[in-house]
Amino acid sequence: MTFTPTLLAGRTALVTGGTSGIGASIAEALAGLGARVLAAGIGAAACPVPDGLPLTAHELDVTDGDAVAALVAACDRLDIVVNCAGIIRRGDEHRPEVFAEVLAVNLTGTMRVCAAARPRLAETGGTIVNTASMLSFFGGGLVPAYSASKGGVAQLTKSLAIAYAPDRIRVNAVAPGWIATPLTQALQDDPARAGPILARTPLGRWGTPADVAAAVTFLVSPAAAFMTGVVLPVDGGYLVA
């Protein structure tokens, strides 16, 4: 146990994209430390909720402003927001309509949730963690929309950190590297593609959703009380290699 089991007791957290992948791991990690967690995402009805955790699944499309506002309003309090909703359309993002769709979810959706949550977070002196990417720092030829959206999330995080500071709201981001999830399974299974990834990663392994969840937990905890505007890589050293 890295963190004390009651670290987040009494707090309420909203995790978008919290019904699958990295977002689900974050939601479970926060709930496991005592937070009451609303895991929001597409297909929430089919989301398995671990027994014994204060976690509920909620259907949410972050491009729907009314739905975002309604879910935030339904919280009796709000201390933590983690924006993890995102899509990628490899090989198809050079089409302008697909480019716009990816930005609508990954970047504008993040801003929409932050804006809706700001008044509630101001009541508690809360915190936001956005999900950037290693592609916030360099380009991706097959994924120009994803790369642009994640670069935008990094800059949005810095800008909101300044704007929200008078409300005592901290705004940070994590930037995951190569994480072992179903979305990267094809890469993991292809030695010709996985080999160069692992060769460049100083720690020599794929990251796990739990690795990202631990970094998010740190950023929302009192240990990060004097941190805002940070984009924290969780990449095994890939960016510096």
C-alpha positions in Angstrom: 0.0 0.0 0.0 1.7 3.2 -1.2 -0.9 5.5 0.3 -2.8 5.4 3.6 -6.2 3.7 3.1 -8.2 6.7 4.3 -6.2 9.3 2.4 -9.3 10.6 0.5 -12.0 9.8 3.0 -14.8 12.3 2.9 -14.0 13.5 -0.6 -16.1 13.2 -3.8 -14.4 12.6 -7.1 -15.7 12.7 -10.7 -13.6 10.7 -13.2 -14.6 11.1 -16.8 -13.6 8.2 -19.0 -13.8 6.3 -15.8 -15.6 3.2 -17.1 -12.7 1.7 -19.0 -9.0 1.5 -19.3 -6.8 4.0 -17.5 -9.8 6.0 -16.3 -11.4 2.9 -14.6 -8.1 2.2 -12.8 -8.0 5.8 -11.6 -11.6 5.6 -10.4 -10.9 2.4 -8.5 -7.7 3.7 -7.0 -9.5 6.8 -5.6 -12.4 4.8 -4.3 -10.0 2.4 -2.7 -8.6 5.3 -0.7 -11.9 6.4 0.7 -13.2 8.8 -1.9 -16.8 8.6 -3.1 -16.3 8.2 -6.9 -18.5 8.9 -9.9 -17.0 7.0 -12.8 -18.6 8.6 -15.9 -18.3 7.4 -19.5 -19.8 5.8 -22.5 -21.3 2.4 -21.8 -21.5 2.9 -18.1 -24.4 0.4 -17.8 -22.0 -2.4 -18.7 -19.2 -1.2 -16.5 -18.3 -3.7 -13.8 -18.2 -2.0 -10.4 -16.0 -3.7 -7.8 -17.8 -4.8 -4.7 -17.2 -2.9 -1.5 -16.0 0.3 -3.1 -17.8 3.7 -2.9 -18.0 3.9 -6.7 -20.9 4.3 -9.0 -21.0 4.3 -12.8 -22.7 7.0 -14.8 -23.4 7.4 -18.5 -21.8 10.5 -19.9 -20.8 12.0 -23.2 -18.4 14.9 -22.6 -19.5 16.6 -25.8 -23.0 17.0 -24.3 -22.9 20.2 -22.2 -26.3 19.7 -20.6 -25.3 16.1 -19.5 -22.1 17.4 -18.0 -23.8 20.2 -16.2 -26.5 17.8 -14.8 -23.9 15.3 -13.5 -21.9 18.0 -11.8 -25.0 19.5 -10.3 -26.1 16.1 -8.9 -23.0 15.9 -6.7 -23.6 17.0 -3.1 -20.0 18.2 -3.1 -17.0 17.9 -5.4 -13.4 17.8 -4.4 -11.6 16.0 -7.3 -12.1 16.0 -11.1 -10.1 13.7 -13.3 -10.6 14.2 -17.0 -9.7 10.9 -18.7 -12.3 10.7 -21.5 -10.6 10.4 -24.9 -10.7 8.9 -28.3 -8.1 8.1 -31.0 -8.7 7.4 -34.7 -5.4 6.1 -36.0 -4.9 6.6 -39.7 -8.2 8.5 -40.2 -7.4 11.8 -38.4 -6.3 13.6 -41.5 -9.9 13.9 -42.5 -11.1 17.3 -41.1 -14.4 15.9 -39.9 -12.6 13.2 -37.9 -10.0 15.7 -36.7 -12.9 17.8 -35.3 -14.5 14.8 -33.6 -11.3 13.9 -31.7 -10.8 17.5 -30.6 -14.4 17.7 -29.5 -13.9 14.9 -27.0 -10.3 15.1 -26.0 -9.8 18.9 -25.7 -13.2 20.7 -25.7 -14.7 17.9 -23.6 -12.0 18.4 -21.0 -12.6 22.2 -21.0 -16.4 21.6 -20.8 -16.0 19.5 -17.6 -13.5 21.9 -16.0 -15.8 24.9 -16.6 -18.8 23.1 -15.3 -17.0 21.8 -12.2 -15.2 25.1 -11.3 -17.9 26.6 -9.0 -18.3 23.3 -7.1 -14.5 22.9 -6.7 -14.2 26.4 -5.5 -16.5 25.5 -2.6 -14.0 22.8 -1.4 -10.7 24.1 -2.6 -10.6 21.2 -4.9 -8.3 19.9 -7.6 -8.4 18.8 -11.3 -6.1 16.3 -13.1 -6.3 16.3 -16.9 -4.9 13.5 -19.1 -2.3 14.7 -21.5 0.1 12.3 -23.3 3.7 11.9 -24.5 2.2 13.2 -27.7 1.7 16.5 -26.0 5.5 16.8 -26.5 6.1 15.5 -30.0 4.1 14.7 -33.1 2.3 11.6 -34.4 2.0 11.3 -38.1 -0.9 8.9 -38.0 -2.7 10.8 -35.2 -2.6 14.5 -35.9 -5.9 15.1 -34.1 -4.9 13.1 -31.0 -1.5 14.8 -30.9 -3.0 18.3 -31.3 -5.7 17.6 -28.7 -3.2 16.4 -26.2 -0.9 19.3 -26.8 -3.9 21.5 -26.2 -4.7 19.7 -23.0 -1.2 20.4 -21.7 -1.6 24.1 -22.5 -5.1 24.2 -21.2 -3.9 22.7 -17.9 -1.3 25.5 -17.5 -3.8 28.2 -18.4 -6.5 26.9 -16.0 -3.9 26.6 -13.3 -3.4 30.3 -13.5 -7.1 31.2 -14.0 -8.4 28.9 -11.2 -5.8 29.6 -8.6 -7.8 32.5 -7.0 -10.5 29.9 -6.3 -8.0 27.7 -4.5 -8.3 25.1 -7.3 -5.2 23.3 -8.4 -5.0 22.1 -12.0 -2.4 19.5 -13.1 -2.1 16.8 -15.7 -0.5 13.4 -16.2 1.1 12.5 -19.5 1.0 8.7 -19.9 3.6 7.0 -22.1 3.2 3.5 -23.5 0.6 1.9 -21.2 -0.5 -1.7 -21.5 -4.2 -1.5 -22.2 -6.5 -3.1 -24.7 -5.9 -0.1 -27.0 -2.2 -0.9 -27.2 -2.6 -4.7 -27.3 -1.8 -4.9 -31.0 1.5 -3.1 -30.4 2.3 -5.3 -27.4 1.8 -8.4 -29.4 4.0 -7.3 -32.4 7.7 -7.8 -31.6 8.7 -5.5 -34.5 6.8 -2.6 -33.0 7.1 -3.4 -29.3 10.8 -4.0 -29.4 11.8 -0.4 -30.3 9.3 1.0 -27.7 10.8 -1.1 -24.9 14.4 -0.4 -26.1 13.8 3.3 -25.8 12.1 3.1 -22.4 14.8 3.2 -19.7 12.7 1.3 -17.2 12.4 -1.5 -19.8 8.7 -2.3 -19.5 5.2 -1.2 -20.5 3.4 1.0 -18.0 0.2 -0.2 -16.4 -3.0 1.7 -15.7 -2.1 1.4 -12.0 1.1 3.4 -12.6 -1.0 6.3 -14.0 -3.5 6.0 -11.2 -0.8 6.3 -8.6 0.5 9.5 -10.2 -3.0 10.9 -10.3 -3.5 10.0 -6.6 -0.3 11.9 -5.7 -1.5 15.0 -7.6 -4.9 15.1 -5.9 -3.4 14.4 -2.4 -2.1 16.9 0.2 1.4 15.9 -0.8 1.0 18.0 -4.0 -0.6 21.0 -2.2 2.0 23.4 -3.7 1.8 22.0 -7.2 -0.3 23.5 -10.0 0.2 23.8 -13.8 2.3 20.6 -13.9 2.2 18.1 -16.8 3.7 15.0 -15.2 5.1 12.3 -17.5 4.3 8.7 -16.5 6.3 7.0 -19.2 9.2 5.0 -17.7 11.7 7.6 -19.0 10.6 7.4 -22.7 10.6 11.2 -23.2 14.1 11.7 -21.9 15.7 8.7 -23.7 
